[in-house]
Structures are given as C-alpha cells and as structure tokens.
Amino acid sequence: MSQGPRSGLAAVSSALLAMSRHLEVRDVLKTIVASARELLDAQYAALGVPDDHGGFAQFVVDGVSDEQWKAIGPLPRQHGILAAMLQEARFERLADVREDPRFEGWPSAHPEMSDFLGLPIRDGDEVIGALFLANKVCEKPAGDCGFTEEDEELLSILAQHAAIALTNARLYERSRELTIAEERSRLAHELHDAVSQKLFSLRLTAQAAAALVDRDPSRAKGELQQVAALAAEAADELRAAVVELRPAALDEDGLTATLRTHIQVLDRAHDAHVTFAAHSFRALPAAQEEAMLRVAQEALHNALRHSGAARVDVTVDRRGGGAVLRVSDDGGGFDPKSIRRAGRHLGLVSMRDRTSGVGGTLTVESAPGKGTTIEMEVPGG
C-alpha cells in the first residue's frame, strides 16, 4: 500500500512520537516494532537486542500471535541473516530470504516469510539491535510485491530515532536502578537508627526493672510494662521497614493489588487505621505505575511516622485517560507556604520529582491541625 508524501510524513511523525512517549526498554522495543510494521506495510516485524553470548537478550515481534510465538520456541540465536546484520552492520533487502545462501531455516511453527528487509540499530559504533520486516503487503499481483528503496529510507529514519529512544530508555532504567539502590540505602539507615534507638531504650528499661524488682516491685512492674511497649514499637518499626524494602510486585500483580497488599500490612503494623480503595482504574505504563507506588509509599511514610494521624485513606481513580492517586490523613498538618522546610522533612521534593518524571502533577493541601491531602495525577499513555 503506497503512501503519498503527506500521509507518509504523518505516519513517520506518528511513529516517532509514539516511540518518544515510553521510558521502559520493553515498551520502547514494542513501539518500534509496531511502528515499523505499520509504516512499511509489512506482515511481520521483529527487533532483537543482542547479548554477549551469541543470542538475544530481548526479542520482540509484531504480527505473530502469543500462541504462535510460544509454539516457535526459544529465542533465536545470532546466525544466518541476523548474524550478518549484526556483524556487518548493513542493510539487507532480499526478494526471498529462503533463497539466500545464508538462510538456515526456522522452527516448524514459524510463519512462512519471503521478501525481507532488515538493518542494524546503532548507537555510535555499537550495534544495539537488529530490526527487520518480512512479507510486504500490497495490492499488486502475487510475486510483484517487495520492499523498495523508499522503504529502506523510511526504515533508516525510523532506526535512527529508535536508537535514540532505546538509548534513552536504557539510561532511564539505569537511573531508576540507582535511585532504588539509594532508597534502599536510606531505608536501611532509617531502619538501623529507629530500631537501634528502641533497642537501646529497651535494654536500659530492662536493667532498671531488674534493679527495682527486689526493693520496689510495683515500680519494677511499671518498667516491665514499658519494656513490652518498647518491644512492640521496635517490632512495628522493623516490620514497616521490611515492607518498604521488599521489591514491589508491579509486574505480576499491577498497581492496585500491590498497593492493597502494602496498605493491609501497614494497617496491621500501625495504630492508625489505613484504608485503600480503587475505582474504575485501568493499567498504566510501567513507569507511571511505579512512580505512583513510590509517591504513595512516601506519603504513607509521612502520614504514619510524622503526622500523628489516626486515619489515613488512599484512593486510586481513573481520570480521563490517566489516573489520580490521593493520600489523605487527619494528622497535624503543616503550612504549605513553608514548602522548603516541608520538602526537606516530608519528602515532597522526591514526590514532585517522581511525578514530573512521568508527566504528572502533584498537589498538596494542608494546614496546621487540619491534616494533609496529597494528590498525584498522571496523564494517559
């Protein structure tokens, strides 16, 4: 199906915009493949990211059903045409891939392919992927179809932008891993400080009780009651910190299930009543869901550790094509005008950074003695 200059330019623009919207590597790979297949009217498209062991670390396909893909079997190795694309870093445009001397066959469940167009995706001198298409769809009689020089040019433009999108996604994931490592370190320090203080008080109180047990049994009894209270507080601190340190099961369970489990544990671990509700929520891109989870955790940490709240309510709702997270407490509140001081002590800077990082907005409503409501809204993907 040929495209006029205007429609072709619009299609390229749409493909490039689609790639720029995603931050996760897997999402970027899927978008590149789907955009390439649609842009060049191919029946099949695939993109492989090579590993260092002669195989592919990731391999994404478009035009093949999940059932077909499972039947095909393990990820391909770097051999035949794929190896040539990666090693020689050049275009491959073939009228029939099966007739090429480098063709080594494919699994029995693999769909039949004939005309083929492929090229490497490069970041400077490094080949970071192989993008290829098969079976040009057109209205000409059978045998007259095939990829053209114009298709090569379009795919070359797409590949250059794909390299940028993929490199940015990799940098984002590395940055996020570093951020998570820093958070774990911070939580470990908080855990050490909080529990150490409790255990130190526990030891001193136990020693006082031992000294009083003979000469003042009633006072000793009071000290032992304090020991029990301190032990319970230490257990709560430890339990809450372990919950925060545990990786979120977003990939398996999604945002609402992960939040619900997290909040159920916090409700048991703290005196405050913590509730959760989700209304008409639909799954969001992975980066947005992780940001919402982290903001919720930070807001819950503030409410339960610093506000003196008796109740904390967390809701997640659909809003337009996106979603809104709301964390409200009936605690002591603060003056939002003192935002710089609040940012240092309440983690607002971190929450704002996470929110803006996924294109969202964060609002904070609070007043001394009036509690606090933190609302995070993210747009649709």
C-alpha positions in Angstrom: 0.0 0.0 0.0 1.8 3.1 -1.2 1.5 6.4 0.7 1.5 9.9 -0.6 4.1 12.4 0.7 1.8 14.0 3.2 0.3 10.8 4.5 3.8 9.2 4.6 5.2 12.2 6.6 2.3 12.0 9.0 2.9 8.3 9.5 6.6 8.8 10.2 5.8 11.7 12.6 3.2 9.5 14.5 5.8 6.6 14.7 8.5 8.9 16.2 6.1 10.5 18.6 4.9 7.0 19.8 8.5 6.0 20.5 9.2 9.1 22.5 6.3 8.5 24.9 7.8 5.5 26.6 10.6 5.2 29.1 10.7 1.4 29.7 13.0 -0.5 27.4 10.4 -3.2 26.7 7.8 -0.6 25.9 10.1 1.2 23.5 11.0 -2.1 21.8 7.3 -3.0 21.3 6.6 0.5 19.9 9.5 0.5 17.5 8.4 -2.9 16.1 4.7 -2.0 15.8 5.6 1.4 14.2 7.9 -0.2 11.7 5.4 -2.8 10.6 2.6 -0.3 10.2 4.8 2.3 8.5 6.1 -0.1 5.9 3.0 -2.2 5.4 4.7 -5.5 6.5 3.0 -8.6 7.7 5.7 -9.3 10.2 8.2 -7.3 12.2 10.8 -8.1 14.8 13.5 -6.5 16.8 16.3 -8.3 18.6 18.7 -6.9 21.2 21.9 -9.0 21.2 23.5 -10.4 24.3 27.2 -11.2 24.7 26.8 -14.9 24.3 25.7 -15.4 20.7 21.9 -15.0 21.4 19.4 -12.2 22.1 18.8 -10.7 25.5 15.4 -9.4 24.2 13.4 -10.3 21.1 10.1 -8.6 20.3 7.8 -9.5 17.4 4.7 -7.9 15.9 2.2 -9.8 13.6 2.7 -13.1 15.4 0.1 -14.2 18.0 1.1 -15.2 21.5 0.1 -18.8 20.7 2.3 -18.8 17.6 5.2 -17.3 19.5 5.0 -19.9 22.3 4.9 -22.7 19.7 8.0 -21.3 17.9 10.1 -22.0 21.0 13.3 -20.4 22.4 14.7 -17.0 21.3 16.7 -17.2 18.1 20.5 -17.3 18.0 22.7 -14.9 16.1 23.1 -16.9 13.0 22.3 -16.6 9.3 20.8 -13.3 8.1 20.6 -12.0 11.7 24.3 -12.6 12.3 25.1 -10.8 9.1 23.1 -7.8 10.0 24.7 -7.5 13.5 28.3 -8.3 12.4 28.4 -6.4 9.1 26.1 -3.6 10.2 24.4 -3.0 6.9 21.0 -3.2 5.2 19.7 -6.5 3.9 16.9 -6.3 1.3 16.0 -9.7 -0.2 13.3 -10.7 -2.6 13.1 -14.1 -0.9 15.0 -14.8 2.3 14.7 -18.5 1.8 16.8 -18.4 -1.3 19.7 -16.6 0.3 22.7 -18.9 0.9 23.0 -17.7 4.5 19.4 -18.9 5.3 19.5 -21.7 7.8 15.8 -22.4 8.1 13.4 -21.8 11.0 11.3 -23.8 13.5 8.3 -25.8 12.2 5.8 -23.4 13.9 7.5 -20.3 12.4 5.3 -18.4 9.8 6.4 -18.6 6.2 8.3 -15.5 5.1 9.6 -14.4 1.7 10.6 -10.8 1.0 12.8 -9.4 3.7 14.1 -6.0 4.9 16.4 -5.6 7.8 19.0 -3.3 9.3 21.0 -2.8 12.5 20.2 -0.2 15.0 23.3 1.6 16.1 24.4 3.9 18.9 27.6 5.4 17.5 29.8 2.4 16.7 27.8 -0.1 18.8 25.1 -2.2 17.3 22.4 -2.3 19.9 19.7 -4.1 18.0 18.5 -5.7 14.7 15.2 -4.5 13.2 13.7 -6.5 10.3 10.5 -6.8 8.4 9.0 -9.6 6.2 6.2 -10.1 3.7 5.3 -6.7 2.2 1.6 -6.2 2.0 0.4 -4.6 -1.3 -2.4 -4.7 -3.9 -0.2 -5.9 -6.7 -0.4 -9.5 -8.1 1.4 -12.1 -6.1 5.1 -12.1 -6.7 5.2 -8.4 -7.7 5.4 -7.1 -4.1 8.5 -6.5 -2.2 10.3 -3.8 -0.2 11.7 -0.8 -2.1 14.4 1.7 -1.8 11.8 4.1 -0.4 11.1 1.5 2.3 14.9 1.4 3.1 14.9 5.2 3.5 11.9 5.2 5.8 13.3 2.3 7.9 16.6 4.1 8.1 14.9 7.2 9.6 12.9 5.1 12.0 16.1 3.2 13.1 18.0 6.4 13.8 15.2 7.6 16.1 14.8 4.1 17.5 18.4 4.2 18.6 17.8 7.4 20.5 14.6 6.2 22.1 16.3 2.9 23.1 19.4 4.5 24.5 17.3 7.0 26.5 15.2 4.1 27.9 18.3 2.3 28.9 19.7 5.4 30.6 16.3 5.8 32.4 16.3 2.3 33.7 19.9 2.6 34.9 19.0 5.8 36.6 15.9 4.2 38.2 18.0 1.3 39.4 20.4 3.8 41.0 17.5 5.6 42.6 16.1 2.4 44.0 19.6 1.5 45.4 19.8 4.9 47.0 16.3 4.5 48.5 17.2 1.1 49.9 20.3 2.6 51.5 18.3 5.4 53.0 15.7 2.9 54.4 18.4 0.7 55.8 19.8 3.8 57.6 16.3 4.6 58.9 15.8 1.1 60.0 19.1 1.0 61.8 18.5 4.3 63.6 14.9 3.6 64.6 15.4 0.1 65.8 18.7 0.8 67.4 17.1 3.6 69.5 14.2 1.4 70.5 16.6 -1.5 71.5 18.8 0.8 73.4 15.8 2.1 75.4 14.6 -1.4 75.8 17.9 -2.5 77.3 18.0 0.4 79.8 14.4 -0.1 80.8 15.0 -3.8 81.4 18.1 -3.0 83.5 16.0 -0.6 85.6 13.3 -3.2 86.1 15.9 -5.7 87.2 17.4 -3.3 89.7 13.9 -2.5 91.2 12.4 -5.9 91.3 13.5 -6.6 94.9 13.2 -3.2 96.6 10.2 -1.7 94.7 8.2 -4.4 92.9 5.4 -2.0 91.8 7.8 0.2 90.0 9.5 -2.8 88.5 6.2 -3.9 87.2 5.7 -0.5 85.5 9.2 -0.7 84.0 8.4 -4.2 82.6 5.2 -2.8 81.0 7.4 -0.2 79.3 9.7 -3.0 78.1 6.8 -4.7 76.5 5.7 -1.4 74.8 9.2 -0.6 73.5 9.5 -4.2 72.2 6.2 -3.8 70.3 7.3 -0.4 68.8 10.6 -2.0 67.7 8.8 -4.8 66.0 6.5 -2.3 64.2 9.4 -0.3 63.0 11.2 -3.4 61.7 8.0 -4.7 60.1 7.3 -1.4 58.3 10.9 -1.0 57.1 10.9 -4.6 55.7 7.7 -3.9 53.8 9.3 -0.8 52.2 12.5 -2.6 51.4 10.7 -5.5 49.7 10.5 -5.1 45.9 7.0 -4.2 44.6 5.3 -6.9 42.6 4.1 -4.5 40.0 5.0 -6.7 37.0 3.0 -9.6 38.4 0.2 -8.0 40.4 -0.3 -4.5 39.0 -0.6 -1.2 40.9 -3.9 -1.7 42.7 -3.1 -5.2 44.0 0.4 -4.1 45.1 -0.9 -1.1 46.9 -3.7 -3.0 48.6 -1.3 -5.6 50.0 1.2 -2.9 51.1 -1.6 -0.9 52.9 -3.0 -4.0 54.6 0.4 -4.7 56.1 0.8 -1.0 57.2 -2.7 -1.1 58.7 -1.7 -4.0 60.9 1.7 -2.6 61.8 0.5 0.9 63.0 -2.1 2.2 65.4 -3.6 4.4 62.7 -6.4 3.0 60.5 -5.2 2.8 56.9 -7.7 2.2 54.1 -7.5 1.7 50.3 -10.0 1.9 47.5 -9.7 1.8 43.7 -12.4 2.9 41.3 -12.5 2.3 37.6 -8.7 2.1 37.5 -7.1 0.7 34.4 -3.5 -0.4 33.9 -0.9 2.4 33.1 2.6 2.2 31.6 5.0 0.6 33.9 6.9 3.8 34.6 3.8 5.6 35.7 2.6 2.8 37.9 6.0 2.6 39.7 6.0 6.4 40.2 2.5 6.3 41.7 3.5 3.4 44.0 6.6 5.3 45.2 4.7 8.5 45.8 2.1 6.6 47.7 4.8 4.9 49.9 6.4 8.3 50.6 3.1 9.9 51.5 2.1 7.0 53.7 5.5 7.1 55.4 5.0 10.8 56.2 1.4 10.3 57.5 2.2 7.3 59.7 5.6 8.4 61.1 5.3 12.2 61.4 1.7 13.5 61.3 0.2 11.7 64.3 -2.8 10.7 62.2 -5.5 8.4 63.5 -6.7 7.6 59.9 -5.1 7.5 56.5 -7.1 7.0 53.3 -5.6 6.0 50.0 -7.6 6.0 46.7 -6.7 5.4 43.1 -9.2 6.6 40.5 -9.4 6.8 36.7 -9.4 10.4 35.4 -9.8 10.8 31.7 -7.2 8.6 30.0 -5.0 8.7 33.1 -5.3 8.2 36.8 -5.2 10.1 40.1 -3.7 8.9 43.4 -4.9 10.5 46.6 -3.4 10.1 50.1 -5.3 11.9 52.9 -4.7 11.9 56.7 -6.3 13.6 59.7 -2.9 14.3 61.3 -1.3 17.5 62.5 -0.8 19.0 59.0 1.6 21.8 58.2 1.8 25.2 56.5 2.3 24.7 52.7 3.8 28.1 52.5 6.9 26.8 54.3 7.4 24.4 51.3 11.1 24.5 51.5 11.2 23.3 55.1 8.4 20.8 54.4 10.2 19.5 51.4 13.2 18.6 53.4 11.3 16.8 56.2 8.3 15.4 54.3 9.9 14.1 51.1 7.8 16.5 48.9 10.8 17.2 46.7 11.2 13.5 46.0 7.5 13.1 45.3 7.4 16.1 42.9 10.4 14.8 41.0 8.8 11.3 40.6 5.6 12.9 39.5 7.1 15.3 37.0 9.3 12.5 35.7 6.2 10.7 34.3 4.5 13.9 33.0 2.2 14.2 36.0 1.2 16.9 38.5 1.4 16.8 42.3 -0.8 19.0 44.6 -0.6 19.3 48.4 -3.4 20.6 50.6 -2.6 21.0 54.3 -2.9 23.4 57.3 -1.8 23.1 60.9 -4.3 20.9 62.7 -6.2 20.2 59.5 -4.5 17.1 58.2 -2.9 16.7 54.8 -4.0 15.5 51.3 -1.5 14.7 48.6 -2.9 14.2 45.1 -0.9 12.9 42.2 -2.4 12.9 38.7 -0.8 11.3 35.6 -2.0 11.6 32.0 -3.0 8.7 29.8 -0.3 6.8 27.8 
